[in-house]
Amino acid sequence: MKISSHRLLDDDGSPFPFVQSPHGGAPLRPRWLVMHYTADGGSTAVDWFKNPASKASAHLVISRQGRVTQMMAFDRVAFHAGKSEWQGVSGLNRHSIGIEMVNYGELFQHPTKGWMRYWRQEDGSFKWIGPAVPEAELMLDGARAVDGTSRPRAWQRYTDAQVDAAFRAARALVEAYRLEDVVGHEEISPGRKTDPGPAFGIAKFRERVMRREHQPDAPRFIVTTTLNIHAGPALTHPTVAGSPLAQNTEVEALEDQDGWVRVAVRGPGGITGWLPTTFLKTSNLPAGQGG
């Protein structure tokens, strides 16, 4: 996949279907990518996001068959994050691109009808939402109190086609917009949201998309001075969380461009970003021994 004029294109250059949502549209310079589930298992998400009553939207919706629908240009705000905060920045709608994956998410066992979504409505009452999800699609996860009763809990698994489409889209977005990181809705709205949930594995997905997996043959460098790490290959790009890097920090080179190198910093946080080559020297240390 690739990006052209803020539209997502398939490998053959054809654009994915575009259905404009009325919710959003202000100018956007994205810094992060936020992953969500739709909390439904059917094809209603696209219809809901274009419904004037929903007051919600996303840039992309990915069906369980891996079909991608774009609903907002990537340089325009979509209403997907709500009340949110990340790295000291609040209101992530104004700073991020949102991908919604069709998935029921958190499920509970109905006394007679099987595994279903249990939803708190605006008036405070609860409602079971069907149809029931087949047990073959479940990841069991103990029990949790629901409306005063402890009930078995599970999460709907994502399909391989869905995860593959999400990965390919995420890689294209990170590269096109020099995004700083990939986060889950649950990370930017803790205690309020649970998506994309444990069945998705946001940590591993983030590692793959940002290419933070350990690469034994990747060139390694030492930072020669205290140095900010940027979201793109120029000083005009914002610094990323974790800046500045301390002198003698060891980094792995992922790619280079016009006197800059995109690097991965090993250890807690897994920082990825760009550094000018002027302040790097080849590392002769055993891997992971800089600092």
Secondary structure, DSSP 8 states (H G I E B T S, - for coil): -EEETTEEE-TTS-B--B---SSEEEE----EEEEEE-SBSSSHHHHHHHSTTT----SEEE-TT--EEE-S-TTEEES-S-S-EETTEE-GGGTEEEEEE-B--EEEEETTTEEEEEEE-TTS-EEEEEEEE-GGGEEEEEEEEETTEEEEEEEE---HHHHHHHHHHHHHHHHHHT--EEEEHHHHSTTT---S-TTT-HHHHHHHHTT-S--TTS-EEEE-S-B--BSSSSTTS-B-TT-SB-TT-EEEEEEEETTEEEEEE-STT--EEEEEGGGEEE--S-TT---
